[in-house]
Amino acid sequence: MHQGIMIQFLWIPTSFGGSSHPPMVSMNTAIRWQHPWENRIRPIVRIKWSSLQYDQQTCEGTAHGFILDDSIMLNKKTSSDNRILMLQGQALVAVGIVLKSWLEE
């Protein structure tokens, strides 16, 4: 069973400390939910992106991917409008929102 996720994101430009490379299909990143702010220890979830649309002029894009951690089950955190942080290693590379999530067999 695969857990899918679709996000809209803003890629952080290099001049603001983001990655020097644009996002690409098949990249593996981690996401962390931004809210609730009271919960400072939030789980990090690994994602493999399967499709991606990205505009280098605006640094905005959308991506579809699958959660790699079988132990993480879709729940309230992965519902629409939840804000996320996208990480590569320790570096913050994008901010975004979850547009939808689903379970595939």
Buried (B, 14 or more C-beta within 10 A) or exposed (E): EBBBBBBBBBBBEEEEEBBEEEBEBEBEBBBBBBEEEEEEEBEEBBBBBEEBEBEEEEBBBBBBBBBBEEEBEBEEBBEEEBEBBBBBEEEBBBBBBBBEBEEEE
